[in-house]
């Protein structure tokens, strides 16, 4: 798909919401996975005209479509991006392929619980908070908790029996006032657990009082010009404000489940599937299904669930659906949520169906517009020229020469009303001497179509000759000689009044000046003229150094090029003094050139 088509099809329907986008190549291979705070702006940046990164240009060139998944927050986008990159290992992604997991803060399931970092969620009764996309932010938060509350860090088994027996002694942490020594009974378990509840409140985001405490500390140190300490508390405040206690994408409360949502229009149903494993969305897919006349919502959703679960080998024991249906699935629980994490997952599925539907309808509309536009123009042209078939392939010829020098010609080809530049051809006139446009037209038309016949290539439905009755008659000599007059429509266009001539008819056809068919014929004529002129100029440039100067003994090609670049023409060199010529090519060659041109 070309850049222009990407912009026309995708940009109008891409939402300005957080999410993950995938560039997909041939055979549905995922080329790149990226995240975005604003999907529309991020995807649009890949199509910037000033894009200088070669890898990005290559990615856009190799992509055939873009898929995107909408999520609730930028953090959710980052987490989903991670799971998708680990799943697909896209060739254009270099980060996140190593399987690195995210940081959690764990409150252990033990007497006098410890609060610590972990990257592994183990279902042992411990309480987990996170994930944190930045370990730096999480570290500030954990550091703050340790300063606000005297949490133990030792690995001692603090059962009441061990404490009562006097098995332990206080350590350095007690002496530096980082711990209240529950190991020797100086802090009760009830008091410690109340402190842990406050830690949980902070981690859940219930930290209004804590925020006030931080601000007071920050202002306190700032007033005393202790800016380093004030900055430390400012960092802690930023960590609080950025922190999100929950994530829809990764939730330790949700195990394995499949989420489905469906929407319909008159002809199709659109079903989104989110697969959640160990709390993480590992894939998101949306499909378009053609409806039968008697299909209802329940039948279609049941069919889609069966197809998608088999496609992805899903054995999840829970389905999250927008409404309850009857399914012949053993030991599978169906949940229709109304609130909570599962409802947020369903809302995410709803969003993705909505945007997929818009994208699909936009794509279909654009394709319909393109086809109908070309067909409309060609049908108008067919009717105007009274043709039997639509002119899907049109060819146009033009001659070019300058006072009889370098006679050339061009043939341009339009397919489906658009230029097909790979099929353009240019010709050097070989058999005609002097200025004879009619004979030149006869030669190139014969050469063009005799070759197509030899190579069994298809002939065009319409042939246009740039010129009036004379040019058209010359072209017809070759057409009749080849015996193909009945296999295509041939017309000539006269420049002055834009008159269309048919073979053997002296009365021209006048097409409405505003007609799309006349504009197409003019576009063909102008393109043939441009192509012929460009080729003619190139031929003249190649022959430029074959001027009379080159025949002067002792004057080489480099000197000739220098002179022509400087003086622009042989006549100007003749008018120049020997001193001016010598400045360009030196005294010795300058004298030879001056003497030869002025002898």
C-alpha positions in Angstrom: 0.0 0.0 0.0 1.4 3.4 -0.9 1.9 6.2 1.6 -1.0 8.2 0.2 -3.3 5.2 0.5 -2.2 4.7 4.1 -3.1 8.3 4.9 -6.5 8.1 3.2 -7.6 4.7 4.7 -6.1 4.7 8.2 -5.6 8.3 9.5 -9.3 9.2 9.5 -10.2 6.3 11.8 -7.2 6.0 14.1 -8.3 7.3 17.5 -6.4 9.9 19.6 -6.2 7.5 22.5 -3.4 5.4 24.2 -2.8 2.1 22.6 -0.5 -0.3 20.7 -0.1 -0.3 16.9 1.3 -3.0 14.6 2.8 -2.6 11.2 1.9 -5.8 9.3 3.6 -7.0 6.1 2.9 -9.7 3.5 1.5 -13.0 4.8 0.3 -11.2 8.0 3.8 -11.1 9.4 4.1 -8.5 12.2 7.0 -6.2 11.3 6.9 -3.7 14.2 5.0 -3.2 17.4 4.9 0.2 19.1 3.1 2.0 21.9 1.6 5.5 21.9 0.0 8.0 24.2 -1.9 9.3 21.2 -2.2 6.6 18.5 -3.1 9.0 15.6 -0.2 11.4 16.2 2.3 8.5 16.6 1.3 6.6 13.5 1.2 9.9 11.5 4.8 10.6 12.4 5.9 7.5 10.3 4.6 9.2 7.2 6.3 12.6 7.6 7.8 13.8 4.3 11.0 14.8 6.2 11.5 11.4 7.6 15.3 10.7 7.5 15.6 7.4 9.3 16.1 4.7 6.6 14.8 1.9 8.9 11.5 3.8 9.3 11.2 4.4 5.5 11.9 0.7 4.9 9.2 -0.3 7.5 6.6 1.9 5.8 7.5 0.6 2.4 7.2 -3.1 3.5 3.9 -2.7 5.5 0.6 -3.5 3.8 -1.7 -2.6 6.7 -1.8 -1.2 10.3 -3.6 -2.8 13.2 -4.1 -1.0 16.5 -5.4 -1.9 20.0 -6.9 0.8 22.3 -6.1 0.6 26.0 -6.9 2.8 29.0 -3.5 4.4 29.7 0.0 5.0 28.5 1.2 2.5 31.1 -1.2 -0.1 29.8 0.1 0.5 26.3 3.7 -0.1 27.4 2.8 -3.3 29.1 0.8 -4.7 26.2 3.6 -3.6 23.8 6.0 -5.8 25.9 3.8 -8.9 25.7 3.2 -8.5 22.0 6.9 -8.0 21.2 7.8 -11.1 23.2 5.1 -13.0 21.3 5.8 -11.9 17.7 9.5 -11.0 17.9 9.1 -8.4 15.1 12.2 -7.8 12.9 12.0 -4.0 13.3 11.8 -4.0 17.1 15.1 -4.2 19.0 13.9 -3.6 22.5 11.9 -5.8 24.9 12.8 -9.1 23.1 14.7 -10.4 26.1 11.6 -11.4 28.1 12.3 -8.9 30.8 9.4 -8.6 33.3 8.2 -5.7 35.3 8.8 -4.7 38.9 6.2 -5.3 41.7 6.2 -4.4 45.4 5.3 -7.4 47.4 4.0 -7.6 51.0 5.0 -11.1 52.1 2.5 -13.5 53.6 4.3 -14.0 57.0 4.4 -12.9 60.5 5.6 -9.2 60.6 5.5 -9.0 56.8 8.4 -7.6 54.8 7.9 -5.1 52.0 10.2 -5.7 49.0 10.8 -5.7 45.2 10.1 -8.7 43.0 9.8 -9.5 39.3 7.9 -12.7 39.8 4.3 -13.0 40.9 3.9 -16.2 43.0 0.5 -17.1 44.3 1.6 -17.8 47.9 -0.8 -15.5 49.7 1.5 -12.5 49.4 0.0 -9.2 48.3 1.4 -7.6 45.1 1.2 -4.0 43.9 2.1 -2.9 40.5 3.4 -3.5 37.9 5.8 -0.5 37.8 7.1 0.5 34.3 10.0 2.4 36.0 12.1 0.8 38.7 13.4 4.2 39.6 9.9 5.4 40.4 9.1 2.2 42.4 12.4 2.6 44.3 11.4 6.1 45.4 8.1 4.8 46.6 9.6 1.9 48.5 12.3 4.2 50.0 9.5 6.5 51.2 7.6 3.7 52.8 10.7 2.6 54.6 11.3 6.1 55.9 7.7 6.7 57.0 7.3 3.2 58.6 9.9 1.1 60.4 9.6 -2.0 58.3 11.9 -4.9 59.1 14.3 -6.2 56.5 15.7 -9.3 58.2 14.7 -12.9 57.1 14.1 -14.1 60.7 11.1 -16.4 61.2 9.3 -14.2 63.8 6.8 -16.6 65.2 5.5 -15.8 68.7 7.2 -18.9 70.0 10.6 -17.8 68.7 10.2 -14.3 70.1 9.0 -15.5 73.5 11.9 -17.9 73.8 14.4 -15.0 73.3 16.0 -16.7 70.3 16.9 -13.4 68.6 19.0 -10.3 69.3 18.6 -6.8 68.0 20.7 -5.9 65.0 22.2 -2.7 63.5 18.9 -1.7 61.9 17.4 -1.2 65.4 20.4 0.9 66.6 20.2 3.2 63.5 16.4 3.5 64.1 15.2 1.8 60.9 13.4 -0.9 62.9 11.4 -1.1 66.1 12.8 -4.6 67.1 9.7 -6.9 66.9 12.2 -9.7 67.1 12.6 -9.2 70.8 9.1 -8.1 71.5 9.6 -4.3 71.5 6.9 -3.9 68.9 3.6 -5.9 69.0 2.3 -7.8 66.0 -1.0 -5.8 66.2 0.9 -2.5 66.1 3.1 -3.8 63.2 0.1 -5.0 61.2 -1.6 -1.6 61.6 1.5 -0.1 60.1 1.3 -2.6 57.2 -2.3 -1.5 56.6 -1.1 2.1 56.1 1.6 0.8 53.7 -1.2 -0.9 51.7 -3.2 2.3 51.7 -0.2 4.2 50.2 0.3 1.5 47.5 -3.4 1.5 46.7 -3.3 5.2 46.1 -5.1 6.3 49.3 -2.4 8.7 50.3 -4.0 12.1 50.8 -2.5 12.5 54.2 0.9 11.2 53.0 0.9 13.7 50.1 0.3 16.5 52.7 3.2 15.2 54.7 5.5 15.2 51.7 4.6 18.7 50.7 5.2 20.0 54.3 8.6 18.4 54.3 9.4 19.8 50.9 8.4 23.3 51.9 10.2 22.9 55.2 13.5 22.2 53.6 13.0 24.7 50.8 12.4 27.5 53.4 15.7 26.6 55.0 17.5 26.6 51.7 18.3 22.9 51.9 17.4 22.4 48.2 18.9 18.9 47.9 16.6 17.5 50.5 13.7 19.5 49.1 14.3 18.0 45.7 14.3 14.5 47.2 10.8 15.1 48.6 9.7 16.6 45.3 10.8 13.4 43.5 8.7 11.4 46.0 5.7 13.6 45.3 6.1 13.0 41.5 6.3 9.3 42.2 3.0 9.4 44.1 1.2 11.4 41.4 2.5 9.2 38.5 1.8 6.0 40.4 -1.2 3.8 39.3 -2.2 1.2 41.7 -3.9 -0.9 39.1 -3.3 -1.9 35.5 -6.0 -3.3 33.1 -3.3 -5.0 31.1 -1.5 -6.8 33.9 -3.5 -7.6 37.0 -2.5 -10.1 39.7 -6.1 -10.6 40.6 -7.1 -11.9 37.1 -5.8 -15.3 36.0 -6.6 -16.8 32.6 -9.6 -15.7 30.6 -10.9 -14.9 27.1 -12.7 -11.6 26.5 -15.1 -11.3 23.5 -17.3 -8.4 22.3 -19.4 -8.2 19.1 -21.0 -5.4 17.0 -23.0 -5.7 13.8 -24.2 -3.7 10.8 -26.6 -4.8 8.0 -24.1 -7.2 6.3 -21.3 -8.0 8.7 -20.5 -8.8 12.4 -17.3 -7.6 14.0 -15.9 -9.6 17.0 -12.9 -8.6 19.1 -10.9 -11.2 21.1 -8.6 -10.4 24.0 -6.6 -13.4 25.4 -5.5 -12.9 29.0 -2.9 -15.3 30.5 -1.6 -14.9 34.0 -3.1 -11.4 34.1 -1.5 -10.2 30.9 -3.1 -9.6 27.5 -0.9 -11.7 25.2 -2.9 -11.1 22.0 -5.7 -9.0 20.6 -7.5 -9.9 17.4 -10.7 -8.5 15.7 -12.4 -10.4 12.9 -15.1 -9.5 10.4 -17.8 -12.1 9.7 -20.4 -12.1 6.9 -23.9 -12.6 8.3 -26.5 -15.0 7.1 -30.1 -13.8 6.8 -31.3 -15.7 9.9 -28.3 -15.2 12.1 -28.9 -13.6 15.5 -26.3 -12.1 17.9 -26.1 -15.1 20.1 -25.5 -17.5 17.1 -22.8 -15.3 15.6 -21.0 -14.7 18.9 -21.1 -18.5 19.7 -19.6 -19.2 16.3 -16.9 -16.6 16.6 -15.9 -17.8 20.1 -15.5 -21.4 18.8 -13.4 -20.3 15.7 -11.1 -17.9 17.7 -10.5 -20.3 20.6 -9.6 -23.1 18.1 -7.4 -20.7 16.1 -5.4 -19.7 19.1 -5.6 -23.0 21.0 -7.2 -21.3 23.9 -8.2 -23.5 26.9 -9.2 -20.7 29.3 -11.8 -21.7 31.8 -13.5 -18.3 31.9 -15.1 -16.2 29.2 -15.9 -12.5 29.7 -18.9 -11.6 27.4 -21.2 -8.7 26.9 -24.3 -10.9 27.3 -25.0 -14.5 28.4 -25.1 -17.3 25.8 -25.4 -21.0 25.9 -22.1 -22.8 25.1 -21.3 -26.5 24.9 -18.0 -26.0 26.7 -17.2 -28.2 29.7 -16.1 -26.5 32.9 -16.0 -23.1 31.3 -17.4 -20.2 33.3 -19.2 -17.3 31.5 -19.0 -13.9 33.2 -21.0 -10.8 32.2 -19.3 -8.1 34.3 -20.8 -4.9 35.5 -17.8 -3.3 37.2 -14.2 -4.0 38.2 -11.2 -5.2 36.3 -13.2 -7.5 34.0 -15.5 -4.7 33.1 -12.5 -2.6 32.1 -11.3 -5.4 29.9 -14.7 -5.7 28.3 -14.7 -1.9 27.7 -11.4 -2.1 26.1 -12.8 -4.9 23.8 -15.7 -2.6 22.9 -13.4 0.2 21.9 -11.4 -2.0 19.7 -14.5 -3.3 17.9 -15.6 0.2 17.4 -12.4 1.4 15.8 -11.9 -1.8 13.7 -15.5 -1.3 12.3 -14.7 2.3 11.4 -11.4 1.3 9.8 -13.0 -1.5 7.8 -15.8 0.6 6.5 -13.5 3.4 5.6 -11.2 1.0 3.7 -14.1 -0.5 1.8 -15.5 3.0 1.0 -12.1 4.2 -0.3 -11.7 1.1 -2.5 -15.2 1.6 -3.9 -14.5 5.2 -4.6 -11.2 4.5 -6.5 -12.8 1.7 -8.6 -16.0 3.7 -9.3 -14.0 6.9 -10.2 -11.9 5.1 -12.8 -14.8 3.1 -14.2 -17.0 6.2 -14.4 -14.4 8.1 -16.4 -13.7 5.1 -18.7 -17.5 4.5 -19.2 -17.9 8.2 -20.2 -15.0 7.9 -22.6 -16.5 4.7 -24.1 -19.8 6.4 -24.6 -18.3 9.6 -26.1 -16.2 7.7 -28.6 -19.0 5.1 -29.2 -16.7 2.2 -28.3 -17.9 -1.4 -27.8 -15.6 -2.1 -24.7 -14.2 0.0 -21.9 -10.8 1.4 -22.7 -8.9 -0.1 -19.8 -5.6 0.3 -21.7 -5.0 3.5 -23.7 -1.9 4.4 -25.7 -0.9 7.8 -27.1 1.8 8.8 -29.6 3.7 12.0 -30.2 6.7 13.2 -32.3 9.4 15.7 -31.4 12.3 17.2 -33.4 14.2 20.5 -33.7 14.6 21.7 -37.2 14.9 18.2 -38.4 17.6 17.2 -35.8 17.3 14.3 -33.5 13.8 13.2 -34.6 12.2 11.1 -31.8 8.8 9.9 -30.7 7.1 8.7 -27.6 4.3 6.2 -26.6 2.7 6.6 -23.2 0.4 4.0 -21.7 -2.6 4.5 -19.3 -4.2 1.6 -17.5 -7.5 2.0 -15.7 -7.3 5.7 -16.4 -3.9 6.1 -14.6 -0.4 6.4 -16.1 1.5 3.1 -16.3 5.0 4.5 -16.5 6.8 1.2 -16.7 5.1 0.6 -20.0 6.1 3.9 -21.6 8.3 3.7 -24.7 10.4 6.1 -26.7 11.7 5.8 -30.2 14.6 7.2 -32.4 13.3 7.7 -35.9 15.3 5.4 -38.1 13.8 5.4 -41.7 12.8 9.0 -42.2 15.2 11.7 -43.5 14.5 15.4 -42.6 11.3 16.8 -41.2 8.4 14.5 -41.9 6.1 14.0 -39.0 3.6 12.0 -41.0 6.2 9.4 -42.0 7.6 9.4 -38.5 4.2 8.6 -37.1 3.7 5.8 -39.6 7.1 4.3 -38.6 6.7 4.3 -34.9 3.1 3.0 -34.9 4.2 0.1 -37.1 7.2 -0.6 -34.9 5.2 -0.5 -31.7 2.4 -2.9 -32.8 4.4 -5.2 -34.9 6.4 -5.9 -31.8 3.4 -6.4 -29.6 2.0 -8.9 -32.1 5.4 -10.8 -32.3 5.5 -11.0 -28.5 1.8 -11.9 -28.1 1.3 -8.9 -25.9 -2.3 -7.5 -25.5 -3.3 -4.6 -27.8 -4.8 -1.4 -26.3 -8.5 -0.8 -26.6 -7.9 2.8 -27.6 -5.1 4.4 -29.6 -4.7 8.2 -29.6 -2.6 10.1 -32.1 -1.4 13.6 -31.2 -2.4 15.5 -34.3 -5.2 16.0 -36.8 -6.3 14.2 -39.9 -2.8 14.0 -41.4 -1.2 12.3 -38.4 -4.1 10.0 -38.0 -4.0 8.9 -41.7 -0.3 8.1 -41.3 -0.9 6.0 -38.3 -3.8 4.2 -40.0 -1.4 3.1 -42.9 0.6 1.0 -40.3 -2.6 -0.2 -38.6 -4.1 -1.4 -41.8 -0.8 -3.0 -42.9 -0.7 -5.0 -39.7 -4.4 -5.9 -40.0 -5.5 -4.7 -36.6 -7.9 -1.9 -37.4 -10.8 -3.9 -36.1 -9.1 -4.8 -32.8 -8.9 -1.2 -31.4 -10.4 2.2 -31.6 -8.1 4.8 -33.2 -8.6 8.6 -32.9 -6.5 11.8 -33.4 -6.7 14.9 -31.3 -6.1 18.3 -33.0 -4.4 20.8 -30.6 -6.1 24.0 -31.7 -9.8 23.3 -30.9 -9.4 20.0 -29.1 -11.2 18.2 -32.0 -11.4 14.4 -32.1 -11.0 12.8 -35.5 -11.9 9.3 -36.5 -10.3 7.4 -39.5 -12.0 8.2 -42.8 -14.3 10.9 -41.3 -13.5 14.5 -42.0 -16.1 15.9 -39.5 -14.5 16.0 -36.0 -16.2 15.2 -32.7 -16.4 17.9 -30.2 -16.5 16.6 -26.6 -17.7 18.9 -23.8 -14.8 20.9 -22.5 -15.7 20.0 -18.9 -16.1 16.3 -19.6 -13.9 13.9 -17.6 -13.3 11.9 -20.8 -11.8 14.9 -22.7 -9.6 15.7 -19.6 -8.3 12.2 -19.7 -7.5 12.4 -23.5 -5.8 15.8 -22.8 -3.8 14.2 -20.0 -2.6 11.5 -22.3 -1.7 13.9 -25.0 0.2 16.2 -22.6 2.0 13.3 -21.1 3.1 11.9 -24.5 4.3 15.4 -25.4 6.3 15.8 -22.2 7.8 12.3 -22.5 8.8 13.0 -26.1 10.4 16.4 -25.3 12.3 15.0 -22.4 13.7 12.2 -24.6 14.5 14.7 -27.3 16.5 16.9 -24.9 18.4 13.9 -23.6 19.4 13.0 -27.1 20.5 16.5 -27.9 22.5 16.5 -24.6 24.3 13.3 -25.6 25.2 14.7 -28.9 26.2 18.1 -27.5 29.9 17.3 -27.5 29.8 16.1 -31.1 29.9 19.7 -32.3 32.4 21.2 -34.7 34.8 21.9 -31.8 35.5 18.2 -31.3 36.9 17.9 -34.8 39.7 20.4 -34.0 43.0 18.5 -33.8 44.4 18.5 -30.3 41.1 19.4 -28.5 39.7 16.7 -26.3 36.3 16.0 -24.9 37.1 17.6 -21.5 38.0 20.9 -23.2 34.9 20.8 -25.4 32.7 20.3 -22.3 34.4 23.1 -20.5 33.9 25.5 -23.4 30.3 24.6 -23.9 29.5 24.9 -20.2 31.1 28.3 -20.1 29.9 29.8 -23.3 26.7 27.8 -23.7 26.9 27.5 -27.6 29.4 27.2 -30.5 28.3 30.6 -31.8 29.2 32.3 -28.5 32.6 30.6 -28.6 33.1 32.1 -32.1 32.3 35.5 -30.8 34.7 35.2 -27.9 38.3 36.6 -28.0 41.3 34.4 -27.8 42.0 35.7 -24.3 38.5 34.7 -23.1 38.9 31.2 -24.6 42.3 30.8 -23.1 41.0 31.6 -19.6 38.8 28.5 -19.9 41.1 25.9 -21.5 44.6 27.4 -21.4 46.7 29.3 -24.0 47.7 26.4 -26.2 44.2 24.9 -26.7 42.6 28.3 -26.7 44.8 29.4 -29.7 43.8 26.2 -31.6 40.1 26.7 -31.0 40.2 30.4 -31.9 42.2 29.8 -35.1 39.9 26.9 -36.2 36.7 28.8 -35.6 37.9 32.0 -37.2 39.9 30.7 -40.1 
